[in-house]
Amino acid sequence: MTSRQTGFTLVEIAVVLVIISLLMGGVLKGQELIDSAKVKNLAQDFRTTPALLHAYQDKFRALPGDDSRGPLHLCPDGSACTSTGNGNAAIDGAWDDDDTDDTEAFRFWQHVRLANLATGTADIADAGYLPRNAVGGRVGIQRGGSLLGLTSTHIVCSGNVPGKLVRQLDIALDDGNPASGSVRAGTAGEGGLQLISAGNPLVDGNTYTVCANL
């Protein structure tokens, strides 16, 4: 007696391949939508932070964090709800400073929140005090001129940005080239951030700090 072997027909295999390709296409499209949403949120941080600075400046004729009359402006009950800046018309400190540094750049967020210009806690001891971007990195502001060759008075930076989102973010805000223009990306290195270049190329799987002129 002979036995018959059963298996998939060519039509069945073709149907399975079509289904797999449709599923893969849906997954890839879904990932594109997720990445697009992240880029929009990252770009919004770069637009919102300067708006907060200008709104505070219009209201108090001082820069948040640098305000030498901060307690008078922000503590209506006369308490010492915040510290004063040195009033030199510049936000001193680094964009990613924390409570151990307690610089004007760190206090920027407390001042704009106490002024009711931004949401979030004004308690510097709170774990949620430091703002985070859509990919979990820090967002901050500092003087320009010392990072990535950006020369405006102040710059805004956003950390931990995946390489695959950096160019999209630069397209949304600038010229699409993260090595030039008013928006630039860099990696942590000896002596500070190292600008994207031929010797330090943009890699999709790596993370970068993106900074922009204010």
Buried (B, 14 or more C-beta within 10 A) or exposed (E): EEEEEEEEEEEEEEEEEEEEEEEEEEEEEEEEEEBEEBBEEBBEBBEBBBEBBEBBBEEBEBBBBBBBEBBEBBEEEEEEBBBBBEBEEBBBBBBBBBEEEEBBBBBBBBBBBBBEBBEBBBEBEEEEBBBBBBBEBBBBBBBBEEBBBBEBEBBBBBBBBBBBBBBBBBBBBBEBBBBBBBBBBBBEEEEEBBBBEEEBEBBEEBBBBBBBBB
